[in-house]
Amino acid sequence: MGKYNPVDAAVVAELQQIVGDRNVWLDREKMEDYSHDAVTGEKYVHFPEAVVFPETTGQVAEIVQLANRRLIPIVPRGAGTGYACAAVAFAGGIILSTERMTKFVEFDEPNMVLIVEPGVRTVDVQKFATERGYLYPGEPSSSDSSCIGGNVATNAGGMKAIKYGTTRQQVLGLEVVTPEGEITTLGGRLKKDSTGYCLTQLMAGSEGTLGIVTKVYLKLAPKPAHVIDLLAVFDSPEAAINIVARIMQSPVSPVCVEFMDNKGIRCSEEFLNEKLPHSDKGHYIIVSLAGDNEEVLEDQCVTIDELCTAHGALEVLVADPVKIWKSRKTFGEANRARSLIFSAEDTVVPMSRIPDVVQKLSELSRKYEVTVHIAAHAADGNVHADILKEDLPLAIWNERLPLLQDELYAFIYSVGGKLSGEHGIGYKRLDLMRKYCDPVELKMMKAIKKALDPNEIMNPGKIFSLD
Ligand SMILES: Cc1cc2nc3c(=O)[nH]c(=O)nc-3n(C[C@H](O)[C@H](O)[C@H](O)COP(=O)(O)OP(=O)(O)OC[C@H]3O[C@@H](n4cnc5c(N)ncnc54)[C@H](O)[C@@H]3O)c2cc1C
């Protein structure tokens, strides 16, 4: 990637002309936050040469045209909560932050479509919808801080994906600035569209490598009148995980089915300094049910209770929603507090194979003598394994982690799984992508990248390398 030009004084002057002096940062201290995302470890830190904060689509287009003309890498960035180092400028160049693009552009109520700029926080989209009697079902655990543009670019999943799908399924249209600086709208307010290739869905999950999202057309859902969260506690991870397929095969259609292993529960408990039920030895399945008819909902609770009890649950209780979701959502932060260096794996397998993954992880944890905490968007087959360095010497950690990952992913692929369910590939999983992605699939992805970004300026070196 030695082909790029530096951000020299002339480029800085042009950037300042486009967005104004205060919206161009060059100061190293100020840019520290932009030198990494949520992935820890020195090798995942890299400073950009400049951070720019456009406020309009027109400004984004001008910045991209400049970068394309001068052959300067450009990295779109939302809140920087990513777990794949995808918003870090490893090839140098400009970080284009969407933090000042935070307008709610339009609420098209008859079509239940909300149009927002990419820097709007996920939580603010959720609030906007709720206050008007609707639901925005996108709900990554990071929703308090992540931005909607980042959610689109990573195809973020989260808690409610089993019922409503991942971010891709919430997006009807996107306004995009292409890598050559053109502005276009893909999709729109249509419920269906067979007019050629579905470029909207191609952009979603493309991790900022195919263009910059400048407006998002989100589909809202009706808000259910009642929600009940159940907590089923089991005395082994296997017993807990084995119930997931049974729940999904039952007539009940839950909104969330989440798993937390006992080590993860205790870690969250310590982090929050708050007692959690059965934290001495329990493993959790959290089931969220929603609907408009309270009686029907109560019947569904009974079904889940009976199912879990018949298959070994120690207890099934109606959970305190604030407490239980706080403990689940702090899984990553709690692990970070325990061990600043940790690796967040984001495996995804067919739902029926999660018990095998959980077993494999405990085998690998013993073999490599590292602590592994597990939480899963269980009904999605999306198992998060946070591998903690703790006080292991760095040299040993650097040796063991790739060996463990190699064994883990060989297993994941052998059971029909993939590298990432929702965090993406970014820079962090480049080697694994090279090794495990089907070569023909990878060739198709590279052909798309080359066609849309001929100068390879848009977030280069992410997902795969073209070198
Ligand atoms: C504690 C914690 C919990 C998390 N829980 C979840 C979870 O439950 N589910 C989940 O899916 N993820 C989760 N994540 C990961 C992360 O929050 C998501 O990937 C999120 O979608 C990233 O959003 P962001 O705004 O922080 O994007 P960033 O990290 O800033 O960027 C992520 C990617 O999006 C690209 N990008 C950002 N904005 C744009 C744009 N406007 N146009 C084009 N490309 C753009 C960047 O280039 C980069 O490739 C979690 C992270 C943390 C730290």
The ligand as an SDF file (V2000), in Angstrom:
LIG
                    3D

 53 58  0  0  0  0  0  0  0  0999 V2000
  -19.4700   -2.9510   24.1850 C   0  0  0  0  0  0  0  0  0  0  0  0
  -19.7510   -3.2560   22.7400 C   0  0  0  0  0  0  0  0  0  0  0  0
  -20.8360   -4.0300   22.4010 C   0  0  0  0  0  0  0  0  0  0  0  0
  -21.0950   -4.3330   21.0590 C   0  0  0  0  0  0  0  0  0  0  0  0
  -22.2000   -5.0770   20.7510 N   0  0  0  0  0  0  0  0  0  0  0  0
  -22.4880   -5.3390   19.4650 C   0  0  0  0  0  0  0  0  0  0  0  0
  -23.6550   -6.1110   19.1160 C   0  0  0  0  0  0  0  0  0  0  0  0
  -24.4270   -6.5530   19.9710 O   0  0  0  0  0  0  0  0  0  0  0  0
  -23.8880   -6.3370   17.8070 N   0  0  0  0  0  0  0  0  0  0  0  0
  -23.0670   -5.8550   16.8210 C   0  0  0  0  0  0  0  0  0  0  0  0
  -23.3400   -6.0790   15.6420 O   0  0  0  0  0  0  0  0  0  0  0  0
  -21.9620   -5.1390   17.1300 N   0  0  0  0  0  0  0  0  0  0  0  0
  -21.6550   -4.8700   18.4030 C   0  0  0  0  0  0  0  0  0  0  0  0
  -20.5310   -4.1390   18.7200 N   0  0  0  0  0  0  0  0  0  0  0  0
  -19.6430   -3.6710   17.6470 C   0  0  0  0  0  0  0  0  0  0  0  0
  -19.9460   -2.2420   17.1260 C   0  0  0  0  0  0  0  0  0  0  0  0
  -20.5910   -1.4680   18.0990 O   0  0  0  0  0  0  0  0  0  0  0  0
  -20.7780   -2.3010   15.8470 C   0  0  0  0  0  0  0  0  0  0  0  0
  -19.9830   -2.8750   14.8380 O   0  0  0  0  0  0  0  0  0  0  0  0
  -21.2880   -0.9370   15.3730 C   0  0  0  0  0  0  0  0  0  0  0  0
  -22.1410   -1.1510   14.2690 O   0  0  0  0  0  0  0  0  0  0  0  0
  -20.1770    0.0320   14.9870 C   0  0  0  0  0  0  0  0  0  0  0  0
  -20.7460    1.3160   14.8620 O   0  0  0  0  0  0  0  0  0  0  0  0
  -19.8160    2.6160   14.9510 P   0  0  0  0  0  0  0  0  0  0  0  0
  -20.6440    3.7960   14.6880 O   0  0  0  0  0  0  0  0  0  0  0  0
  -19.0530    2.6120   16.2160 O   0  0  0  0  0  0  0  0  0  0  0  0
  -18.8540    2.3470   13.7020 O   0  0  0  0  0  0  0  0  0  0  0  0
  -17.2720    2.5000   13.6070 P   0  0  0  0  0  0  0  0  0  0  0  0
  -16.6000    1.5930   14.5660 O   0  0  0  0  0  0  0  0  0  0  0  0
  -16.9080    3.9210   13.6270 O   0  0  0  0  0  0  0  0  0  0  0  0
  -17.0550    1.9310   12.1230 O   0  0  0  0  0  0  0  0  0  0  0  0
  -17.3280    0.5890   11.8260 C   0  0  0  0  0  0  0  0  0  0  0  0
  -17.2360    0.3840   10.3090 C   0  0  0  0  0  0  0  0  0  0  0  0
  -18.2420    1.1460    9.6690 O   0  0  0  0  0  0  0  0  0  0  0  0
  -17.6610    2.0180    8.7010 C   0  0  0  0  0  0  0  0  0  0  0  0
  -18.4920    3.2260    8.6890 N   0  0  0  0  0  0  0  0  0  0  0  0
  -18.8890    3.9790    9.7440 C   0  0  0  0  0  0  0  0  0  0  0  0
  -19.7020    4.9600    9.3320 N   0  0  0  0  0  0  0  0  0  0  0  0
  -19.8270    4.8300    7.9940 C   0  0  0  0  0  0  0  0  0  0  0  0
  -20.5330    5.5480    6.9780 C   0  0  0  0  0  0  0  0  0  0  0  0
  -21.2890    6.6030    7.2580 N   0  0  0  0  0  0  0  0  0  0  0  0
  -20.4080    5.1280    5.6960 N   0  0  0  0  0  0  0  0  0  0  0  0
  -19.6630    4.0560    5.3750 C   0  0  0  0  0  0  0  0  0  0  0  0
  -18.9740    3.3480    6.2860 N   0  0  0  0  0  0  0  0  0  0  0  0
  -19.0570    3.7240    7.5700 C   0  0  0  0  0  0  0  0  0  0  0  0
  -16.2360    2.2170    9.1530 C   0  0  0  0  0  0  0  0  0  0  0  0
  -15.3840    2.5550    8.0770 O   0  0  0  0  0  0  0  0  0  0  0  0
  -15.9300    0.8320    9.6850 C   0  0  0  0  0  0  0  0  0  0  0  0
  -15.6380   -0.0080    8.6060 O   0  0  0  0  0  0  0  0  0  0  0  0
  -20.2310   -3.8480   20.0470 C   0  0  0  0  0  0  0  0  0  0  0  0
  -19.1230   -3.0580   20.3950 C   0  0  0  0  0  0  0  0  0  0  0  0
  -18.8800   -2.7700   21.7170 C   0  0  0  0  0  0  0  0  0  0  0  0
  -17.6870   -1.9200   22.0530 C   0  0  0  0  0  0  0  0  0  0  0  0
  1  2  1  0
  2  3  1  0
  2 52  2  0
  3  4  2  0
  4  5  1  0
  4 50  1  0
  5  6  2  0
  6  7  1  0
  6 13  1  0
  7  8  2  0
  7  9  1  0
  9 10  1  0
 10 11  2  0
 10 12  1  0
 12 13  2  0
 13 14  1  0
 14 15  1  0
 14 50  1  0
 15 16  1  0
 16 17  1  0
 16 18  1  0
 18 19  1  0
 18 20  1  0
 20 21  1  0
 20 22  1  0
 22 23  1  0
 23 24  1  0
 24 25  2  0
 24 26  1  0
 24 27  1  0
 27 28  1  0
 28 29  2  0
 28 30  1  0
 28 31  1  0
 31 32  1  0
 32 33  1  0
 33 34  1  0
 33 48  1  0
 34 35  1  0
 35 36  1  0
 35 46  1  0
 36 37  1  0
 36 45  1  0
 37 38  2  0
 38 39  1  0
 39 40  1  0
 39 45  2  0
 40 41  1  0
 40 42  2  0
 42 43  1  0
 43 44  2  0
 44 45  1  0
 46 47  1  0
 46 48  1  0
 48 49  1  0
 50 51  2  0
 51 52  1  0
 52 53  1  0
M  END
$$$$
